Amino acid sequence: MQDLYFRDFVYHRYHWNPLPPGNVERLHNDYALINQYVIQKYALSNTIAVPASFDEEPLNKLGCFSIYEFLADMKADFQSHLTGTAFFFTKEMADEFIVYACKKCEQEMYSLFHDLDCLDEGTLAWQRR
């Protein structure tokens, strides 16, 4: 959900253009630069661990999850101390996105628990504003 809402945020609200060569890489770099700001502002810690019984979870029947790669990426995000200037995605945008994404994710959780329609990624991806 968060990735879909991030795309909605940068494409629809801020009119991000991924077509110029290098723009996608610049956005990824911005995201990496913002990590330390967000980690410090919200006092985040990386305490995620894989439960011993994870391989037996029914969720694994839906597909292959690269859980250990995910954990390694998370660890790198918490250890990285990149410096530089954001090209597009600023700290202010990060703060705005967090408020937006939290609200949307809360709506999704409400819908899930009340058997209501949930996020339609196709509709959101192509929604015109």
N, C-alpha and C positions, 0 to 999 in steps of 0.2 A: 504494500500500500504506500509506504513512504516514498519509494522510488517513483511510483506513478504520480503522486502528489508533487514531488520535486519537479518532475518534467512539466506538469501542469503549471507550476509556479514560475519556472524560468521561461517556458515557451509562451504561455498565455499572459501572465502578469507583466513580465519583463521583456517579452518579445526577443528572446535569445535566438540568435541565428547560428546554427551549427555548420552551415555550408562553407564559409570562408576557411581555407586550409589552416589547420592548427587550432581552430576554435574549440573543438571537443577536448583536445588535450589541455588547452588553457583552462577550460571549465573544470576539468578533473584536478588540475593543479590548484585552482582556487579552492576547491572543496578540501583538498589536502591541507592547504594553508590555514583554513578556518578551523580544522580539527582541534588544535591546541587552545584556541580561543573558546570554543564550545566546551571542551573538557574542563577548562579552568572555570568558566563562568557558571557552569552547572554542577561543578564538583563531581564529575563523573569518574568512575573507576572501572577497570576492566576485570570483573570477577566472574565472567561467563565461563562455565565449565560444561563438558559433555557428560551427561549422566551415564553411569555404567550400563544401563539398560537401553541406551538410545537406539542401538541397532535393532532392537526388538519392537520398537514403536511402530504402530500401524501407519504412521505418516510416511515411513520409509517405503511402503508399497506404492506410493504415488510417484516416486522418482528417486534418483540418486542425489543425495545431498553431500556436498563437499564441505562437511562440517569442520574438518581439521584445517582446510585451507581458509575457511571463514575465520576461524580462531586465530590463525597466523596473521591474517590481514588486520584483524582487530588489534592484535598485539602491536603490529607495526604502526597502526594509527595512533596508538597511545604512546609509543616510544619516539615517534617522529617529531622533530622540532625544526620544521622547515621555516625558512625566512624568505621574505620577498613581499611583493605587493600584489594584491588581487587584480586580476585583469577585468573580471566581470562580477563575480559573486562576492559581495562584501560582508563584513561582520553585521552590518545593519540588515542586509538581506537575510542573513542566517537567522538573526533574531526574529525577523518577520516570518520567515518560513517555519520556524519551530512553533510559533503560535498558530499559524495556519494548519500545519500538519497535525498538531495535537488535537485541534478542534475536529479535523476531518477523521482522524483515527478514532476519536471518542464517538463520533457519529457512526462509524463502521462497527465498533464494538456494540453499540446500542442496537444497531440493525441485526447483528448476528444473534444477540441474546433475545431479541424479540421477533425472530423469524421474519424479518423484513428484507426487502431487496437490498443488496449490498453493491459495492463498487463494481461498475462495469468498465473494465480497463479499455475496451475498444471505444466505448462512447467517450470516455474521458480523454483518450488520446486524440480523438478527432474533433472534439468539441470546439466550436468556433466562438470567440468572445468578441 
